[in-house]
Amino acid sequence: MSDAQKLKDCIAEYRKANKTLDDNLKKAEANVLQGRQEREAESNR
């Protein structure tokens, strides 16, 4: 395998990992926001 192909493969793997991390971060942020909204709604009752 050429160095260029190895580099392309590494970049593709990096982008995939970065996308997975970004997706997980968005899910976590949404969960925190939802929990905050639920607690806020309960405290307003």
Secondary structure by P-SEA (a helix, b strand, c coil): ccaaaaaaaaaaaaaaaaaaaaaaaaaaaaaaaaaaaaaaaaaac
